[in-house]
Amino acid sequence: MAASVYTTIPISSSEMISRSFHNLSVFLSVRRRPWSEFIATDVFDKPESFDTALVRIKKNSEYFRLNYGLLVLACALASLITTPVSLLLVAGILGLWLLLYVFREDPVFMFGDQPVNDRLVLMGLVIISLLTIVFTEVFRTSMFGLGIGIIISAIHGAFRNPDGLFLNEDEAASTGFIGRGGPKFPSPSS
């Protein structure tokens, strides 16, 4: 694993939060497909067979990966509405993960100028997450919401005709549709 690269000047907590939100918005804007394309009604039809439905689910899940992830997350969070304290705890923990681990560019400092090791930050986040899951109804409730989100995503993927969806070359290579460097064509001399 490569060592983390940080800026050389410590930054304030508010600047760290600002940068984290900026990184999150850039990530979402680059990876997420337009919702209008996701819910376009003119591309839904009944699959011809179960195998066709499975192929559609695979293609749609590769193309709309982040959209499905956001849909499943929204269903899990919506299931927590029945327990508002759990919803607030999960939102807080998700925020901590995003700010302190996922989209952080600079080290975390404690007591002013003491940097905190990345492994210690990760261990702290895991412990806080596990304690929240164990001592609240978050696990049972969110599993129900996750299941609903996965079912909705599978139904969408099976009935949305993927014809006309195009991945760029980098996306196609990363999902295994083509090898690195593009498709291989036979040479004219063979």
C-alpha positions in Angstrom: 0.0 0.0 0.0 1.4 3.4 -1.0 2.0 6.0 1.7 -0.4 8.8 2.0 0.7 12.1 0.4 -0.4 15.2 2.3 0.1 18.9 1.9 3.0 20.4 3.9 1.0 23.0 5.7 -1.5 21.9 8.4 -5.0 23.2 7.6 -7.9 24.1 9.9 -10.8 21.8 10.5 -13.2 24.1 8.6 -10.8 24.0 5.6 -10.6 20.2 5.8 -14.4 19.9 5.8 -14.7 22.3 2.9 -12.1 20.3 0.9 -13.9 17.1 1.8 -17.2 18.3 0.6 -15.6 19.6 -2.6 -14.0 16.3 -3.2 -17.3 14.5 -2.6 -19.2 16.7 -5.0 -16.5 16.3 -7.7 -16.6 12.5 -7.2 -20.4 12.4 -7.5 -20.5 14.7 -10.5 -17.9 12.6 -12.4 -19.2 9.1 -11.6 -23.0 9.5 -11.4 -25.1 9.2 -14.5 -27.8 11.8 -15.1 -31.0 10.8 -13.2 -33.0 11.7 -16.3 -31.2 9.0 -18.2 -31.7 6.6 -15.2 -35.5 7.0 -15.1 -36.2 7.6 -18.8 -39.5 5.8 -19.3 -39.1 5.1 -23.0 -36.3 2.5 -22.5 -38.3 0.1 -20.2 -39.6 -3.1 -21.6 -40.2 -6.7 -20.5 -37.1 -8.9 -20.8 -37.5 -11.9 -23.2 -36.2 -14.5 -20.7 -34.6 -14.8 -17.3 -31.1 -14.9 -18.9 -31.8 -11.7 -20.8 -32.9 -10.1 -17.5 -29.6 -11.2 -15.8 -27.6 -9.7 -18.7 -29.6 -6.5 -18.5 -29.0 -6.3 -14.7 -25.2 -6.8 -15.2 -25.0 -4.2 -18.0 -27.2 -1.6 -16.2 -25.3 -2.2 -12.9 -22.0 -1.5 -14.6 -23.3 1.7 -16.2 -25.4 3.0 -13.4 -23.2 1.8 -10.5 -23.2 5.0 -8.5 -26.9 5.6 -9.1 -27.8 2.2 -7.8 -25.5 2.7 -4.8 -27.2 6.0 -4.0 -30.6 4.4 -4.4 -29.7 1.6 -2.0 -28.2 4.0 0.4 -31.4 6.2 0.2 -33.6 3.1 0.9 -31.4 2.1 3.9 -31.6 5.7 5.3 -35.3 5.9 4.6 -35.8 2.7 6.6 -34.2 4.4 9.6 -36.9 7.1 9.6 -38.9 5.0 12.1 -36.0 5.4 14.6 -34.8 9.0 14.3 -32.0 8.6 16.8 -30.5 5.8 14.7 -30.9 7.9 11.6 -29.0 10.8 13.2 -26.3 8.4 14.4 -25.9 6.8 11.0 -25.8 10.2 9.3 -23.2 11.4 11.7 -21.0 8.3 11.3 -21.3 8.4 7.5 -20.2 12.1 7.7 -17.3 11.1 9.9 -16.2 8.4 7.4 -16.5 10.8 4.5 -14.7 13.7 6.2 -12.0 11.8 8.1 -11.2 8.9 5.8 -12.7 8.8 2.3 -12.3 12.3 1.0 -9.6 13.7 3.3 -6.5 15.1 1.7 -4.6 16.2 4.8 -3.6 14.5 8.0 -5.9 14.8 11.1 -4.3 16.7 13.9 -5.1 16.3 17.6 -4.1 18.7 20.4 -3.1 21.4 17.9 -0.1 20.1 16.1 0.1 16.3 16.7 -0.7 14.4 13.5 -2.8 11.2 13.9 -1.8 8.0 12.1 -4.2 6.9 9.3 -4.5 3.5 10.8 -5.6 5.0 14.1 -8.2 7.1 12.3 -9.5 4.0 10.5 -9.6 1.9 13.8 -11.4 4.7 15.5 -14.0 4.9 12.8 -14.5 1.1 12.7 -14.9 1.0 16.5 -17.4 3.9 16.5 -19.4 2.2 13.6 -19.5 -1.2 15.3 -20.6 0.3 18.7 -23.4 2.2 17.0 -24.5 -1.0 15.2 -24.4 -3.1 18.3 -26.1 -0.7 20.7 -28.9 0.5 18.4 -31.5 -1.0 16.0 -29.5 0.3 13.1 -28.4 -3.2 11.8 -31.9 -4.8 11.6 -33.6 -1.7 10.3 -31.0 -0.8 7.7 -30.8 -4.4 6.5 -34.5 -4.2 5.7 -33.9 -0.9 3.8 -30.8 -2.4 2.0 -32.9 -5.4 0.9 -35.6 -3.1 -0.5 -33.0 -1.0 -2.3 -31.4 -4.0 -3.9 -34.7 -5.4 -5.0 -35.7 -2.0 -6.6 -32.3 -1.8 -8.3 -32.6 -5.4 -9.6 -36.1 -4.7 -11.0 -34.9 -1.5 -12.6 -31.9 -3.3 -14.1 -34.0 -6.1 -15.5 -36.6 -4.0 -17.1 -34.4 -1.1 -18.4 -33.2 -2.0 -21.9 -29.5 -1.2 -21.9 -29.3 -0.7 -25.7 -27.8 2.7 -26.3 -25.8 2.9 -23.1 -22.1 3.6 -23.9 -19.1 3.4 -21.6 -16.0 5.3 -22.5 -12.8 3.3 -23.1 -11.4 3.7 -19.6 -14.7 2.6 -18.0 -15.0 -0.4 -20.4 -11.5 -1.5 -19.5 -12.1 -1.2 -15.8 -15.3 -3.2 -15.9 -13.7 -5.9 -18.1 -15.6 -5.3 -21.3 -12.4 -4.7 -23.2 -8.7 -5.2 -22.3 -6.4 -2.3 -21.6 -5.4 -0.6 -24.8 -8.7 -1.1 -26.5 -10.2 -4.1 -28.5 -7.8 -6.4 -30.4 -8.5 -6.8 -34.1 -6.8 -9.3 -36.3 -4.0 -7.9 -38.5 -4.7 -7.7 -42.2 -1.8 -10.1 -43.0 -3.4 -13.1 -41.1 
